[in-house]
Amino acid sequence: MALFDKTPDRRFEPRRPANTRGVLVAPGLELACRIVDLSDGGMRLRLDRAISLPAVVTVVDVDAGTACEASVAWSKGQEAGLKCAARPTPLKGLVPARLAHARDAWARAGGR
């Protein structure tokens, strides 16, 4: 086995590195995180602590001011991979009622 041998990447979309502040939101849960990389269909997060995540979460990109509803594809230690259900929704101005908790979390994290 070669030293730099890697297992094949099974993703459909290429990943782009990111280093963005985020907040993971779910019923009864609001957790600071770091968005490590992004693709058109999902993202990888680094959490503040290892925690069991619910199947469906909302991730707030604090700097971009957007929220992405996603399902947890995998979780290992302090990292998790998410599959986004749709394009990110802007949190500035009016938002759908289902994202009111995400907008509030964004404001608490310093979003403007």
C-alpha positions in Angstrom: 0.0 0.0 0.0 1.4 3.3 -1.0 2.0 6.0 1.6 -0.4 8.5 0.0 -3.0 6.1 -1.2 -6.5 7.4 -0.6 -9.8 5.7 -0.8 -11.9 7.0 -3.7 -14.1 10.0 -3.1 -17.7 8.9 -3.4 -19.2 12.4 -3.6 -21.1 13.6 -6.7 -20.0 17.2 -6.4 -16.4 18.5 -5.8 -15.7 19.9 -2.4 -14.4 23.5 -1.8 -12.5 24.3 1.3 -14.2 26.8 3.6 -13.4 28.1 7.1 -16.7 29.8 8.1 -18.4 30.3 11.4 -21.6 28.4 11.7 -24.3 27.5 14.2 -26.0 24.1 14.1 -29.7 24.4 15.1 -32.3 21.7 15.9 -35.1 21.4 18.4 -33.5 21.9 21.8 -30.0 22.3 20.3 -27.9 25.3 19.3 -24.2 24.6 18.8 -21.4 26.7 17.5 -19.5 25.0 14.6 -17.0 25.6 11.9 -18.0 24.9 8.2 -14.9 23.1 7.0 -15.8 22.4 3.4 -18.7 22.9 1.0 -20.1 21.3 -2.1 -23.2 22.0 -4.1 -25.0 19.2 -2.3 -23.7 19.4 1.2 -21.0 20.4 3.8 -18.7 19.1 6.4 -18.8 20.6 9.9 -16.4 20.6 12.8 -18.3 20.8 16.1 -17.2 22.3 19.4 -17.8 18.9 21.0 -18.7 15.3 20.1 -22.5 15.1 20.3 -25.2 12.8 19.0 -27.0 14.8 16.3 -30.7 14.5 15.2 -31.3 13.2 11.7 -32.4 16.7 10.4 -30.7 20.0 11.3 -30.4 23.5 10.1 -26.9 25.0 9.6 -26.5 28.8 9.8 -23.6 30.3 8.0 -23.0 33.4 10.2 -20.8 35.3 7.8 -23.0 34.7 4.7 -26.2 35.3 6.7 -27.9 32.1 5.3 -29.5 28.9 6.6 -29.4 25.5 5.0 -31.8 22.7 6.0 -29.9 19.4 5.9 -29.9 15.8 6.9 -27.0 14.2 8.7 -25.2 11.8 6.3 -22.5 10.8 8.8 -21.0 11.8 12.1 -17.7 10.8 13.7 -16.3 12.4 16.8 -16.4 16.2 16.4 -17.1 16.1 12.6 -20.3 15.6 10.7 -21.2 15.5 7.0 -24.5 16.9 5.9 -26.6 16.7 2.8 -28.5 19.9 2.0 -32.2 19.7 1.2 -32.2 22.9 -0.9 -30.2 26.0 -1.6 -29.3 28.2 1.4 -32.0 30.7 2.4 -31.0 34.3 3.2 -31.8 35.3 6.9 -31.9 39.0 6.3 -35.4 40.4 6.3 -38.5 38.2 6.3 -37.9 34.4 6.6 -40.2 31.4 6.5 -41.6 30.5 9.9 -39.7 27.2 9.9 -36.4 29.2 9.8 -37.3 31.7 12.6 -35.1 29.8 15.1 -32.2 29.9 12.6 -32.6 33.7 12.2 -32.6 34.1 16.0 -29.5 31.9 16.3 -27.8 34.0 13.6 -28.6 37.2 15.4 -27.2 35.8 18.7 -24.0 34.8 16.9 -23.5 38.4 15.7 -25.1 38.2 12.3 -26.2 41.5 10.8 
